[in-house]
Amino acid sequence: MATHQVTIKDIAKTLGISASTVSRALKDHPDISPKTKKMVQAFAEKVHYRPNALALNLRRSKTNTIGIILPEIVHHFFSSVLAGIDKVAYAAGYNVMICQSNEDFHREVSDAQALLDNRVDGILMSMSKTTYQLDHIRNLIENGVPVVFFDRAPENIEADKVLIDDFTGAKIATHHLLSIGCKNILHLAGPQNLAIGQRRKEGYLSALEEVGLTNNPDYIIKCDTRDEVFANAGKILQLANEIDGIFAVNDSTAIATMQVLMKNGIKVPAHISVIGFGDGPNATIAYPPLSTVEQKGIEMGKEAIQLLINQIENDPETHKPQTKILTPVLRIRESTAKIQD
């Protein structure tokens, strides 16, 4: 009768800690406390734990394929990230397998499992707006799959990340509105379960605080898609007599807002200045052309894929996760103008 070979998950369950903690303790990882290492290693020796050689060999056999999970392919920012990824991946001899979560958590979980089943060498990932639970990501890491996050990343997962400085980007956008005389600025905010939504709101609030303005809670509305703009049109129009500026969490929201305002006789920027975040092609063809913050998608893609390739091709035991922060750039166009006294 075959005996059950003890696994990392068995040890984790018995000791009441996570499998990733057990794995790192067995590898003498510096992030694990000496007490935990001693406990795990002593127990592993007691139960005669041996690494699963078959699993390790499977993991080490390269497929030269990289998986990508992103919220939307048709979104200009994500397509520009893909362009950056593909250029570097192709030059390094890797193929890419693209999965689109459609901003759906369950689809993201399914995509992660599909890429794991297809034994990709590593995964690049930007989380969906509806992702609140991270077990599927921990499962990838526990299975030895290198993971690099771009744009949208979980704060409590230890992994390589490439991000734009969302806080600073929001701050410079808000300061631009303040510099042209705006004092009552509406923020159309992103979901607060994502770090980018939090940081862009925090940047907006920080800019107000720096010039001595008190935040009005009524001037923050969760609204980060065209559909949500139209759903909140009544609320936005109701505030239009009070506000003189709008900072939208992304360009599509900013452009939809300009359309709602102008359709109702409110001129941009004569009555209200509007600024976005992203700087996709729509920013320059919108009317009026949109002031915004450049998000650097191609550069983000190149940085992310290079980090992933470095993980795949180097000893995982020596890998230390790092976060690369890209600097945003303000692009001033005709949707913002100095308030005339």
N, C-alpha and C positions, 0 to 999 in steps of 0.2 A: 504493500500500500504506500503510495507516494506521500511524503511528509510535506507540510506547508513551509515554504521558505519565508523567513521573517523579512518584511519589507519596511521601508522608511515610514509608510503610513501606519503600519502596525505599532512601531515604536512611538510615533506621535500620539496615537490613540491611547496607548497605555500610560504615557507620561503626561498627557493632557496639554500638549503643546502642538504647534503647527508642524506640518511635514517639512516646510521650507526651513524652519528653525532646526529641526533634526538634521536635515541635509547639510546646512551650513556648520552646525556643531561638529558633525563628523569630518568636515573638511577643515576644521580648525579656523573658521572664518573670524576675523578680528571684531566683527560687529556683535558676536555672541559672547555673553559673559563667561568668565572662567568657570563659575559655578554650574551654569547650564551645560557647558561643554563636558565638564567632568561627569555630570549626571547622565547625559546622553551616551557618552563613550563607554561608561561603565556598564550601562544597561545593554548597549549593543554587543559588548564583549560577553556579557552574561548569557544572552540569547543566541550567541554565535551568528550575529548578523554578517552577511556578506553582500556586497553590491551585486546587483543583477547584471551579470556580464552580457547577457543577450540584449537587454535594454540599452546598456551602454554602447554596445557595438552598433545597434540600430540607430542610436542617436548620433554616433560619430560618422556614420556613412552618409556622405554628402549627396544631396540631390541637385545642388546648384540652383535651387528654386527658393525665392523669397516670397512670403505671403504678406499681403497688405490688407488691412481692414480700415476702411474710412467711411464716414457718414454719407457722403454724396459724391458721385463721380462728376455730375453735371455742374456742380458748384465751381466757379472759376478758381477760387483759392485752392481747393483740393486737387483740381486738375493740374494746376501749376506745381503743386507739391509732387504729384505723380510724374510730371515732366522732369523735375530735378532728380527724383529717385531713379527713373528709367535710364537716364543718361549715364549715371554713375554705375548702376547695376549692370547694364549691358557691357560697358567698358571693362568691368571686372569679371565678366563671364557668367553672370547670373540671369536667370529668367525670373519674371515676376508673375504672381498669381493674385489677382485683385478681387476682393470681396467688398460689397457695399452693404452697410448695415441699415441704410435708410432711416437713420436716427431711432432704431428700434433695438432695445436691450436684448430681447430674445433672439433676434436675428444675429446680433453681435456674438452671443454665446454660441450659436450654431456655426457661425463662420469660424470662430476660434477652434472649435472641435474639428471642423472639416480640414482646416490647415494643419492641425496636429496629426490627423489621420493620414494626410497626404505627405507627412514627414518633410515639411519645408525646413530649410536650414535655419530660418529665423523669421520673425514677424515684425513688421512696422504697423503701428496702430494709432488711430485717433478715435477716442471714445464717442459713443452716441450721446445725445442730450438726455436720454432716458436711462442711462446706466447709473445705478445706485449701488449695485452689489458687484464684488470683484473676484468671486471664486473662480470664474473661468480664466481670469488673467493669472491668478496664483497657480492654477492647474498647469498652464503653459510653462511657467517658470519652474515649477516642481518637476516637470517632465524634461527639463534641461533645454527648453527652446529659448534661444536668445530673443529678447523683446526690446524694442525701442519705441517710445511714444513720441508723437509729434503733435503740436498745437493743443490738443486736449489730452491731459495726462492725469492719472490719479495721484493724489498727494501722498498717500500712505502705502505706495508700492515702491520698493527699491529697484529702480531700473534706469537705463539711459533715457534721457528726454531732450527734445529740441523744442523750444518754445519761443514765441515772440514776447517781449517785455510788455505784457498787457497792461500792467499798472501804469508804467511810464507812458505808453501810447494813449491811454485814456486821459491821463493827466495833461499831456501836451495838447490833446484835442480840446479839452475843457478850458485850458489856459488860453488857447487861441480865441475861443468864444469870449472869454473874459477880457482879453486884450482889445477886442473890437467894441467893447462897451456892454456886453450882455451881463445881466445880473440875476435873471430868473431863468435858469437853464433846466430844461426837462431832460432826464436820462431815460431812454428806452433800453431796458436792461436785458441781459441774457439770463438763462437759468442759473440759479445760485448753487445747484449741486455740482456744477462744473467750475473748476478753478478760473477759467477765462472769464466767466460771468461775474464771479466774485471780484477778481482783480480789476476788471474794467470799471465796475461800480466803485471800488475802493479808490481808483485813480481819479475818478470824477469827484468823489467826496473830498479827497485830499486837496485837489486844486481849489475847491470852494473854501476849504478851511484855511488854505495858505493866504487867501485874500480877505479873510475875515467874514465870509458869508456863511450864514446858518443854513444847514440842509433842511429843505422842506420835504417831508416824506411823501407828500402828494406829487412831487416832481420826479418820482422814480416809479416807472410802470414796467412790469415784466412784459416785454414785447420785442421779440427778436426774429420775426418772420413777416413776410408781406401779408399773409393771412391774419396774423395777430394785429398788424397795423389796422387793417380794415375792421377787425372785430373791436378794436379799441378806438376807432375813429371818433366816436361821440365823446369819449373822455379826453382825447387829444384836442379836439375842437373846443371843448368846454374850457380847457386851460389856455387856449390860444390868445385870449385877451390879456392874460397875466404874463406869459412867458415871452422872452425875446431870443431864446436860443434853444436848440435841441442837439444833444449828443446821442446818437444811436449806436448800439453795440456792434452793428455791421452795416455795410453799404446798402444791401437790399432793403433793410428796414428803413434806413434814411431816405432812400429814393421813394419808397412807397409813401412815407410820411409827407414828403414834398408834394407828391401827387394829390394826397388828401387835402393838404392845406390849400394848394393853388386851385383845386376844383371848387373849394368853398370861399374863394375870393381873398385868400390870405397870401400875400406875396412873399416869395423867398428870393433874396434875403431882406427886402425892404422892411417887412414886418417881423419876420423870424429868420434867423440864420440857422442852417442845418449842417452838421458834420457827421461823417460816418467812420467806419473802421474796415479796412480791407484793401482798397485801391485796385479793384478789378476793372475790366474794360467798361462796365456799365457806369462807373464813376465819371468817366470823361464824356460819355454820350448822353448822360442824363441831362434834363433841363430844369434848372441851370446845372452846369457841370459841378460835381460834388466835391467839396473839400473833405479830405479823409486822411487816414493814417495808413501808410503802406505796410503790408503784412509780410512781404518777402517769402512767398510760397516756394519758388524754385530753390532759393538758398536753403530754406528749411528742409526740403526734400533731399538735397545733396548732403547736408550735414547729417540727417537721420540715417540715410543709407550707408554713409561712411562709418558711422558709429556701429551699425549692425554688422557690416562686413568685418570690422575690427574684432567684434565679439566672436563671430563665426570662425575666424581664421587664427585666433590666438587662444592661449591656454585659459579656459574658463576659471581656473583656480586663482589666477592673478587678476581677474577682471574686477575693477571698482567702478560702480555706476557713476555717471556724471550727467550734469544738466547743462546744456548750452542755451544761452539766452541771446536772441537776436535783437538788435536795436531798431525800434520803429522810427519811421520818418514821416513828418507832417507834409501833406500835399494840399496847398491852399488853392482853391478855385472859386467860382462865382457864387456858390451857395452860401458863402459867408461874406459879410461886408460890414464895415464900421457903421455903427448906429449914428444916424444924423440927428443932431440936437434940434 
